[in-house]
Amino acid sequence: MQFSLLFLWNVFRYSILESSPFSIDKNTGEIRVASDLDRELADSYELTIQAADSGRYRRLKSSVRLTVIVDDENDNNPVIRNTLMDVFVPRDLQPG
């Protein structure tokens, strides 16, 4: 069995190839949201994540496509159209 120690000293650098509201830690590959997301503007993002090594003689790189789906958040204030309302609450109504 052969084992190359050269691999242990390679340093990988990660990047996102497109402009997006996400950032990536170039050393760990951890992806974070870098700016506000609004599902009404974009409900998903397609990112290309690239990893490149620091090979001394032959630098290698590879990429993968990542789809980020944005869940909706109720970020709109409630709208009350009728400001005058009659509400009936029975006297014997139990709490809860």
Backbone atoms as SQL, in Angstrom:
CREATE TABLE atoms (id INTEGER PRIMARY KEY, chain TEXT, resi INTEGER, resn TEXT, atom TEXT, x REAL, y REAL, z REAL);
INSERT INTO atoms VALUES
  (1, 'A', 1, 'MET', 'N', 0.843, -1.166, 0.000),
  (2, 'A', 1, 'MET', 'CA', 0.000, 0.000, 0.000),
  (3, 'A', 1, 'MET', 'C', 0.893, 1.236, 0.000),
  (4, 'A', 2, 'GLN', 'N', 0.628, 2.162, -0.908),
  (5, 'A', 2, 'GLN', 'CA', 1.380, 3.411, -0.955),
  (6, 'A', 2, 'GLN', 'C', 0.531, 4.535, -0.395),
  (7, 'A', 3, 'PHE', 'N', 1.185, 5.464, 0.241),
  (8, 'A', 3, 'PHE', 'CA', 0.491, 6.594, 0.825),
  (9, 'A', 3, 'PHE', 'C', 1.333, 7.834, 0.568),
  (10, 'A', 4, 'SER', 'N', 0.713, 8.860, 0.052),
  (11, 'A', 4, 'SER', 'CA', 1.459, 10.077, -0.255),
  (12, 'A', 4, 'SER', 'C', 1.223, 11.128, 0.824),
  (13, 'A', 5, 'LEU', 'N', 2.310, 11.581, 1.443),
  (14, 'A', 5, 'LEU', 'CA', 2.204, 12.633, 2.449),
  (15, 'A', 5, 'LEU', 'C', 1.978, 14.002, 1.820),
  (16, 'A', 6, 'LEU', 'N', 2.220, 14.104, 0.534),
  (17, 'A', 6, 'LEU', 'CA', 2.013, 15.370, -0.153),
  (18, 'A', 6, 'LEU', 'C', 0.580, 15.847, 0.015),
  (19, 'A', 7, 'PHE', 'N', -0.363, 14.917, 0.006),
  (20, 'A', 7, 'PHE', 'CA', -1.775, 15.267, 0.148),
  (21, 'A', 7, 'PHE', 'C', -2.042, 15.949, 1.482),
  (22, 'A', 8, 'LEU', 'N', -1.341, 15.536, 2.522),
  (23, 'A', 8, 'LEU', 'CA', -1.570, 16.107, 3.849),
  (24, 'A', 8, 'LEU', 'C', -1.174, 17.573, 3.925),
  (25, 'A', 9, 'TRP', 'N', -0.270, 18.007, 3.080),
  (26, 'A', 9, 'TRP', 'CA', 0.177, 19.390, 3.129),
  (27, 'A', 9, 'TRP', 'C', -0.551, 20.282, 2.135),
  (28, 'A', 10, 'ASN', 'N', -1.384, 19.712, 1.308),
  (29, 'A', 10, 'ASN', 'CA', -2.156, 20.536, 0.386),
  (30, 'A', 10, 'ASN', 'C', -3.151, 21.374, 1.171),
  (31, 'A', 11, 'VAL', 'N', -3.288, 22.593, 0.766),
  (32, 'A', 11, 'VAL', 'CA', -4.254, 23.493, 1.378),
  (33, 'A', 11, 'VAL', 'C', -5.332, 23.761, 0.343),
  (34, 'A', 12, 'PHE', 'N', -6.575, 23.574, 0.742),
  (35, 'A', 12, 'PHE', 'CA', -7.687, 23.804, -0.165),
  (36, 'A', 12, 'PHE', 'C', -8.268, 25.187, 0.069),
  (37, 'A', 13, 'ARG', 'N', -8.673, 25.839, -1.002),
  (38, 'A', 13, 'ARG', 'CA', -9.322, 27.145, -0.949),
  (39, 'A', 13, 'ARG', 'C', -10.682, 27.003, -1.623),
  (40, 'A', 14, 'TYR', 'N', -11.687, 27.517, -0.955),
  (41, 'A', 14, 'TYR', 'CA', -13.058, 27.404, -1.442),
  (42, 'A', 14, 'TYR', 'C', -13.546, 28.771, -1.903),
  (43, 'A', 15, 'SER', 'N', -14.412, 28.760, -2.927),
  (44, 'A', 15, 'SER', 'CA', -14.973, 30.017, -3.420),
  (45, 'A', 15, 'SER', 'C', -16.341, 29.763, -4.047),
  (46, 'A', 16, 'ILE', 'N', -17.146, 30.822, -4.084),
  (47, 'A', 16, 'ILE', 'CA', -18.422, 30.813, -4.800),
  (48, 'A', 16, 'ILE', 'C', -18.172, 31.577, -6.090),
  (49, 'A', 17, 'LEU', 'N', -18.483, 30.967, -7.225),
  (50, 'A', 17, 'LEU', 'CA', -18.141, 31.574, -8.508),
  (51, 'A', 17, 'LEU', 'C', -19.100, 32.682, -8.929),
  (52, 'A', 18, 'GLU', 'N', -20.366, 32.625, -8.496),
  (53, 'A', 18, 'GLU', 'CA', -21.341, 33.644, -8.874),
  (54, 'A', 18, 'GLU', 'C', -21.422, 34.731, -7.800),
  (55, 'A', 19, 'SER', 'N', -21.936, 35.867, -8.210),
  (56, 'A', 19, 'SER', 'CA', -22.284, 36.904, -7.246),
  (57, 'A', 19, 'SER', 'C', -23.595, 36.476, -6.589),
  (58, 'A', 20, 'SER', 'N', -23.654, 36.527, -5.265),
  (59, 'A', 20, 'SER', 'CA', -24.849, 36.057, -4.556),
  (60, 'A', 20, 'SER', 'C', -24.874, 36.663, -3.162),
  (61, 'A', 21, 'PRO', 'N', -26.007, 36.512, -2.460),
  (62, 'A', 21, 'PRO', 'CA', -26.080, 37.007, -1.080),
  (63, 'A', 21, 'PRO', 'C', -25.451, 36.040, -0.075),
  (64, 'A', 22, 'PHE', 'N', -24.565, 35.185, -0.535),
  (65, 'A', 22, 'PHE', 'CA', -23.904, 34.208, 0.327),
  (66, 'A', 22, 'PHE', 'C', -22.399, 34.460, 0.320),
  (67, 'A', 23, 'SER', 'N', -21.757, 34.033, 1.395),
  (68, 'A', 23, 'SER', 'CA', -20.297, 34.097, 1.455),
  (69, 'A', 23, 'SER', 'C', -19.785, 32.719, 1.854),
  (70, 'A', 24, 'ILE', 'N', -18.525, 32.478, 1.557),
  (71, 'A', 24, 'ILE', 'CA', -17.926, 31.189, 1.886),
  (72, 'A', 24, 'ILE', 'C', -16.587, 31.440, 2.574),
  (73, 'A', 25, 'ASP', 'N', -16.331, 30.673, 3.609),
  (74, 'A', 25, 'ASP', 'CA', -15.027, 30.749, 4.273),
  (75, 'A', 25, 'ASP', 'C', -14.027, 30.051, 3.359),
  (76, 'A', 26, 'LYS', 'N', -13.043, 30.784, 2.877),
  (77, 'A', 26, 'LYS', 'CA', -12.120, 30.218, 1.887),
  (78, 'A', 26, 'LYS', 'C', -11.297, 29.061, 2.430),
  (79, 'A', 27, 'ASN', 'N', -11.169, 28.973, 3.762),
  (80, 'A', 27, 'ASN', 'CA', -10.371, 27.897, 4.356),
  (81, 'A', 27, 'ASN', 'C', -11.180, 26.663, 4.729),
  (82, 'A', 28, 'THR', 'N', -12.419, 26.857, 5.196),
  (83, 'A', 28, 'THR', 'CA', -13.223, 25.722, 5.668),
  (84, 'A', 28, 'THR', 'C', -14.324, 25.313, 4.706),
  (85, 'A', 29, 'GLY', 'N', -14.741, 26.214, 3.818),
  (86, 'A', 29, 'GLY', 'CA', -15.839, 25.921, 2.910),
  (87, 'A', 29, 'GLY', 'C', -17.208, 26.179, 3.516),
  (88, 'A', 30, 'GLU', 'N', -17.255, 26.718, 4.737),
  (89, 'A', 30, 'GLU', 'CA', -18.540, 26.999, 5.386),
  (90, 'A', 30, 'GLU', 'C', -19.240, 28.138, 4.656),
  (91, 'A', 31, 'ILE', 'N', -20.509, 27.893, 4.296),
  (92, 'A', 31, 'ILE', 'CA', -21.301, 28.875, 3.558),
  (93, 'A', 31, 'ILE', 'C', -22.244, 29.565, 4.532),
  (94, 'A', 32, 'ARG', 'N', -22.327, 30.889, 4.416),
  (95, 'A', 32, 'ARG', 'CA', -23.202, 31.689, 5.276),
  (96, 'A', 32, 'ARG', 'C', -24.011, 32.666, 4.437),
  (97, 'A', 33, 'VAL', 'N', -25.122, 33.108, 5.006),
  (98, 'A', 33, 'VAL', 'CA', -25.908, 34.166, 4.380),
  (99, 'A', 33, 'VAL', 'C', -25.211, 35.485, 4.692),
  (100, 'A', 34, 'ALA', 'N', -24.878, 36.245, 3.659),
  (101, 'A', 34, 'ALA', 'CA', -24.126, 37.490, 3.841),
  (102, 'A', 34, 'ALA', 'C', -25.014, 38.728, 3.788),
  (103, 'A', 35, 'SER', 'N', -26.215, 38.605, 3.236),
  (104, 'A', 35, 'SER', 'CA', -27.148, 39.732, 3.195),
  (105, 'A', 35, 'SER', 'C', -28.568, 39.189, 3.264),
  (106, 'A', 36, 'ASP', 'N', -29.519, 40.081, 3.452),
  (107, 'A', 36, 'ASP', 'CA', -30.911, 39.666, 3.633),
  (108, 'A', 36, 'ASP', 'C', -31.437, 38.909, 2.417),
  (109, 'A', 37, 'LEU', 'N', -32.257, 37.911, 2.701),
  (110, 'A', 37, 'LEU', 'CA', -32.932, 37.156, 1.650),
  (111, 'A', 37, 'LEU', 'C', -34.413, 37.513, 1.685),
  (112, 'A', 38, 'ASP', 'N', -35.028, 37.624, 0.532),
  (113, 'A', 38, 'ASP', 'CA', -36.460, 37.900, 0.448),
  (114, 'A', 38, 'ASP', 'C', -37.055, 36.929, -0.561),
  (115, 'A', 39, 'ARG', 'N', -37.892, 36.038, -0.073),
  (116, 'A', 39, 'ARG', 'CA', -38.457, 34.995, -0.939),
  (117, 'A', 39, 'ARG', 'C', -39.288, 35.587, -2.073),
  (118, 'A', 40, 'GLU', 'N', -39.885, 36.754, -1.840),
  (119, 'A', 40, 'GLU', 'CA', -40.672, 37.388, -2.900),
  (120, 'A', 40, 'GLU', 'C', -39.786, 37.812, -4.075),
  (121, 'A', 41, 'LEU', 'N', -38.526, 38.079, -3.814),
  (122, 'A', 41, 'LEU', 'CA', -37.598, 38.465, -4.886),
  (123, 'A', 41, 'LEU', 'C', -36.914, 37.261, -5.525),
  (124, 'A', 42, 'ALA', 'N', -36.537, 36.286, -4.707),
  (125, 'A', 42, 'ALA', 'CA', -35.890, 35.065, -5.217),
  (126, 'A', 42, 'ALA', 'C', -36.191, 33.925, -4.255),
  (127, 'A', 43, 'ASP', 'N', -36.817, 32.862, -4.774),
  (128, 'A', 43, 'ASP', 'CA', -37.156, 31.734, -3.893),
  (129, 'A', 43, 'ASP', 'C', -36.083, 30.651, -3.890),
  (130, 'A', 44, 'SER', 'N', -35.061, 30.808, -4.736),
  (131, 'A', 44, 'SER', 'CA', -33.938, 29.869, -4.713),
  (132, 'A', 44, 'SER', 'C', -32.716, 30.521, -5.367),
  (133, 'A', 45, 'TYR', 'N', -31.571, 29.945, -5.064),
  (134, 'A', 45, 'TYR', 'CA', -30.301, 30.416, -5.625),
  (135, 'A', 45, 'TYR', 'C', -29.511, 29.206, -6.102),
  (136, 'A', 46, 'GLU', 'N', -28.897, 29.336, -7.255),
  (137, 'A', 46, 'GLU', 'CA', -28.016, 28.306, -7.804),
  (138, 'A', 46, 'GLU', 'C', -26.580, 28.808, -7.654),
  (139, 'A', 47, 'LEU', 'N', -25.792, 28.090, -6.887),
  (140, 'A', 47, 'LEU', 'CA', -24.408, 28.489, -6.647),
  (141, 'A', 47, 'LEU', 'C', -23.456, 27.438, -7.203),
  (142, 'A', 48, 'THR', 'N', -22.319, 27.881, -7.677),
  (143, 'A', 48, 'THR', 'CA', -21.243, 26.975, -8.045),
  (144, 'A', 48, 'THR', 'C', -20.138, 27.151, -7.014),
  (145, 'A', 49, 'ILE', 'N', -19.876, 26.077, -6.266),
  (146, 'A', 49, 'ILE', 'CA', -18.846, 26.093, -5.238),
  (147, 'A', 49, 'ILE', 'C', -17.603, 25.428, -5.815),
  (148, 'A', 50, 'GLN', 'N', -16.476, 26.110, -5.704),
  (149, 'A', 50, 'GLN', 'CA', -15.229, 25.563, -6.236),
  (150, 'A', 50, 'GLN', 'C', -14.228, 25.335, -5.106),
  (151, 'A', 51, 'ALA', 'N', -13.558, 24.202, -5.171),
  (152, 'A', 51, 'ALA', 'CA', -12.454, 23.893, -4.261),
  (153, 'A', 51, 'ALA', 'C', -11.198, 23.754, -5.116),
  (154, 'A', 52, 'ALA', 'N', -10.151, 24.450, -4.712),
  (155, 'A', 52, 'ALA', 'CA', -8.883, 24.387, -5.446),
  (156, 'A', 52, 'ALA', 'C', -7.773, 24.089, -4.451),
  (157, 'A', 53, 'ASP', 'N', -6.860, 23.215, -4.838),
  (158, 'A', 53, 'ASP', 'CA', -5.755, 22.905, -3.928),
  (159, 'A', 53, 'ASP', 'C', -4.566, 23.812, -4.237),
  (160, 'A', 54, 'SER', 'N', -3.584, 23.708, -3.395),
  (161, 'A', 54, 'SER', 'CA', -2.387, 24.539, -3.563),
  (162, 'A', 54, 'SER', 'C', -1.222, 23.679, -4.023),
  (163, 'A', 55, 'GLY', 'N', -1.527, 22.745, -4.909),
  (164, 'A', 55, 'GLY', 'CA', -0.496, 21.833, -5.398),
  (165, 'A', 55, 'GLY', 'C', 0.726, 22.573, -5.913),
  (166, 'A', 56, 'ARG', 'N', 1.850, 22.018, -5.625),
  (167, 'A', 56, 'ARG', 'CA', 3.102, 22.676, -5.981),
  (168, 'A', 56, 'ARG', 'C', 3.392, 22.582, -7.482),
  (169, 'A', 57, 'TYR', 'N', 3.086, 21.448, -8.064),
  (170, 'A', 57, 'TYR', 'CA', 3.417, 21.241, -9.470),
  (171, 'A', 57, 'TYR', 'C', 2.186, 21.273, -10.368),
  (172, 'A', 58, 'ARG', 'N', 1.104, 20.761, -9.864),
  (173, 'A', 58, 'ARG', 'CA', -0.118, 20.704, -10.665),
  (174, 'A', 58, 'ARG', 'C', -1.296, 21.047, -9.765),
  (175, 'A', 59, 'ARG', 'N', -1.827, 22.217, -9.923),
  (176, 'A', 59, 'ARG', 'CA', -2.957, 22.635, -9.099),
  (177, 'A', 59, 'ARG', 'C', -4.242, 22.059, -9.666),
  (178, 'A', 60, 'LEU', 'N', -5.005, 21.473, -8.784),
  (179, 'A', 60, 'LEU', 'CA', -6.263, 20.848, -9.184),
  (180, 'A', 60, 'LEU', 'C', -7.426, 21.636, -8.609),
  (181, 'A', 61, 'LYS', 'N', -8.547, 21.611, -9.322),
  (182, 'A', 61, 'LYS', 'CA', -9.751, 22.241, -8.807),
  (183, 'A', 61, 'LYS', 'C', -10.960, 21.458, -9.281),
  (184, 'A', 62, 'SER', 'N', -12.014, 21.570, -8.501),
  (185, 'A', 62, 'SER', 'CA', -13.261, 20.897, -8.829),
  (186, 'A', 62, 'SER', 'C', -14.401, 21.779, -8.350),
  (187, 'A', 63, 'SER', 'N', -15.556, 21.612, -8.956),
  (188, 'A', 63, 'SER', 'CA', -16.698, 22.428, -8.554),
  (189, 'A', 63, 'SER', 'C', -17.946, 21.569, -8.447),
  (190, 'A', 64, 'VAL', 'N', -18.905, 22.088, -7.710),
  (191, 'A', 64, 'VAL', 'CA', -20.181, 21.411, -7.513),
  (192, 'A', 64, 'VAL', 'C', -21.276, 22.471, -7.525),
  (193, 'A', 65, 'ARG', 'N', -22.450, 22.100, -8.059),
  (194, 'A', 65, 'ARG', 'CA', -23.602, 23.010, -8.066),
  (195, 'A', 65, 'ARG', 'C', -24.386, 22.814, -6.781),
  (196, 'A', 66, 'LEU', 'N', -24.805, 23.906, -6.184),
  (197, 'A', 66, 'LEU', 'CA', -25.570, 23.883, -4.944),
  (198, 'A', 66, 'LEU', 'C', -26.826, 24.716, -5.134),
  (199, 'A', 67, 'THR', 'N', -27.982, 24.140, -4.806),
  (200, 'A', 67, 'THR', 'CA', -29.244, 24.869, -4.853),
  (201, 'A', 67, 'THR', 'C', -29.661, 25.216, -3.436),
  (202, 'A', 68, 'VAL', 'N', -29.874, 26.502, -3.189),
  (203, 'A', 68, 'VAL', 'CA', -30.353, 26.980, -1.893),
  (204, 'A', 68, 'VAL', 'C', -31.801, 27.389, -2.082),
  (205, 'A', 69, 'ILE', 'N', -32.709, 26.753, -1.329),
  (206, 'A', 69, 'ILE', 'CA', -34.134, 27.070, -1.402),
  (207, 'A', 69, 'ILE', 'C', -34.484, 27.944, -0.206),
  (208, 'A', 70, 'VAL', 'N', -35.122, 29.074, -0.476),
  (209, 'A', 70, 'VAL', 'CA', -35.462, 30.039, 0.567),
  (210, 'A', 70, 'VAL', 'C', -36.876, 29.764, 1.060),
  (211, 'A', 71, 'ASP', 'N', -37.001, 29.498, 2.361),
  (212, 'A', 71, 'ASP', 'CA', -38.320, 29.346, 2.974),
  (213, 'A', 71, 'ASP', 'C', -38.934, 30.720, 3.166),
  (214, 'A', 72, 'ASP', 'N', -40.267, 30.748, 3.162),
  (215, 'A', 72, 'ASP', 'CA', -40.964, 32.012, 3.353),
  (216, 'A', 72, 'ASP', 'C', -41.068, 32.333, 4.833),
  (217, 'A', 73, 'GLU', 'N', -40.947, 33.590, 5.138),
  (218, 'A', 73, 'GLU', 'CA', -41.121, 34.074, 6.503),
  (219, 'A', 73, 'GLU', 'C', -42.181, 35.155, 6.439),
  (220, 'A', 74, 'ASN', 'N', -43.072, 35.149, 7.405),
  (221, 'A', 74, 'ASN', 'CA', -44.106, 36.170, 7.407),
  (222, 'A', 74, 'ASN', 'C', -43.475, 37.482, 7.847),
  (223, 'A', 75, 'ASP', 'N', -42.920, 38.210, 6.877),
  (224, 'A', 75, 'ASP', 'CA', -42.212, 39.448, 7.187),
  (225, 'A', 75, 'ASP', 'C', -43.051, 40.694, 6.931),
  (226, 'A', 76, 'ASN', 'N', -44.347, 40.489, 6.653),
  (227, 'A', 76, 'ASN', 'CA', -45.239, 41.619, 6.416),
  (228, 'A', 76, 'ASN', 'C', -46.075, 41.889, 7.658),
  (229, 'A', 77, 'ASN', 'N', -46.242, 43.165, 7.977),
  (230, 'A', 77, 'ASN', 'CA', -47.094, 43.530, 9.096),
  (231, 'A', 77, 'ASN', 'C', -48.541, 43.189, 8.768),
  (232, 'A', 78, 'PRO', 'N', -49.341, 42.811, 9.783),
  (233, 'A', 78, 'PRO', 'CA', -50.744, 42.513, 9.513),
  (234, 'A', 78, 'PRO', 'C', -51.479, 43.769, 9.045),
  (235, 'A', 79, 'VAL', 'N', -52.404, 43.562, 8.138),
  (236, 'A', 79, 'VAL', 'CA', -53.204, 44.670, 7.624),
  (237, 'A', 79, 'VAL', 'C', -54.627, 44.485, 8.127),
  (238, 'A', 80, 'ILE', 'N', -55.127, 45.492, 8.827),
  (239, 'A', 80, 'ILE', 'CA', -56.511, 45.469, 9.302),
  (240, 'A', 80, 'ILE', 'C', -57.277, 46.452, 8.434),
  (241, 'A', 81, 'ARG', 'N', -58.174, 45.937, 7.626),
  (242, 'A', 81, 'ARG', 'CA', -58.898, 46.775, 6.676),
  (243, 'A', 81, 'ARG', 'C', -60.082, 47.492, 7.326),
  (244, 'A', 82, 'ASN', 'N', -60.750, 46.807, 8.219),
  (245, 'A', 82, 'ASN', 'CA', -61.908, 47.388, 8.878),
  (246, 'A', 82, 'ASN', 'C', -61.516, 47.713, 10.315),
  (247, 'A', 83, 'THR', 'N', -61.429, 49.000, 10.641),
  (248, 'A', 83, 'THR', 'CA', -60.985, 49.380, 11.981),
  (249, 'A', 83, 'THR', 'C', -62.109, 49.334, 13.009),
  (250, 'A', 84, 'LEU', 'N', -63.352, 49.268, 12.573),
  (251, 'A', 84, 'LEU', 'CA', -64.484, 49.157, 13.494),
  (252, 'A', 84, 'LEU', 'C', -65.042, 47.750, 13.423),
  (253, 'A', 85, 'MET', 'N', -65.043, 47.061, 14.569),
  (254, 'A', 85, 'MET', 'CA', -65.544, 45.688, 14.603),
  (255, 'A', 85, 'MET', 'C', -66.328, 45.474, 15.881),
  (256, 'A', 86, 'ASP', 'N', -67.360, 44.667, 15.785),
  (257, 'A', 86, 'ASP', 'CA', -68.097, 44.214, 16.959),
  (258, 'A', 86, 'ASP', 'C', -67.677, 42.790, 17.244),
  (259, 'A', 87, 'VAL', 'N', -67.298, 42.533, 18.482),
  (260, 'A', 87, 'VAL', 'CA', -66.886, 41.195, 18.883),
  (261, 'A', 87, 'VAL', 'C', -67.769, 40.764, 20.038),
  (262, 'A', 88, 'PHE', 'N', -68.339, 39.567, 19.937),
  (263, 'A', 88, 'PHE', 'CA', -69.186, 39.020, 20.991),
  (264, 'A', 88, 'PHE', 'C', -68.422, 37.916, 21.708),
  (265, 'A', 89, 'VAL', 'N', -68.279, 38.063, 23.040),
  (266, 'A', 89, 'VAL', 'CA', -67.622, 37.051, 23.862),
  (267, 'A', 89, 'VAL', 'C', -68.624, 36.621, 24.925),
  (268, 'A', 90, 'PRO', 'N', -69.029, 35.343, 24.914),
  (269, 'A', 90, 'PRO', 'CA', -69.984, 34.880, 25.925),
  (270, 'A', 90, 'PRO', 'C', -69.426, 35.061, 27.336),
  (271, 'A', 91, 'ARG', 'N', -70.317, 35.420, 28.252),
  (272, 'A', 91, 'ARG', 'CA', -69.927, 35.671, 29.637),
  (273, 'A', 91, 'ARG', 'C', -69.354, 34.427, 30.300),
  (274, 'A', 92, 'ASP', 'N', -69.861, 33.254, 29.971),
  (275, 'A', 92, 'ASP', 'CA', -69.426, 32.016, 30.620),
  (276, 'A', 92, 'ASP', 'C', -68.307, 31.295, 29.852),
  (277, 'A', 93, 'LEU', 'N', -67.663, 31.986, 28.945),
  (278, 'A', 93, 'LEU', 'CA', -66.570, 31.385, 28.167),
  (279, 'A', 93, 'LEU', 'C', -65.382, 31.099, 29.084),
  (280, 'A', 94, 'GLN', 'N', -64.885, 29.870, 29.024),
  (281, 'A', 94, 'GLN', 'CA', -63.745, 29.461, 29.853),
  (282, 'A', 94, 'GLN', 'C', -62.444, 30.014, 29.268),
  (283, 'A', 95, 'PRO', 'N', -61.503, 30.416, 30.127),
  (284, 'A', 95, 'PRO', 'CA', -60.206, 30.895, 29.625),
  (285, 'A', 95, 'PRO', 'C', -59.495, 29.803, 28.823),
  (286, 'A', 96, 'GLY', 'N', -58.736, 30.222, 27.859),
  (287, 'A', 96, 'GLY', 'CA', -57.944, 29.288, 27.068),
  (288, 'A', 96, 'GLY', 'C', -58.339, 29.344, 25.681);
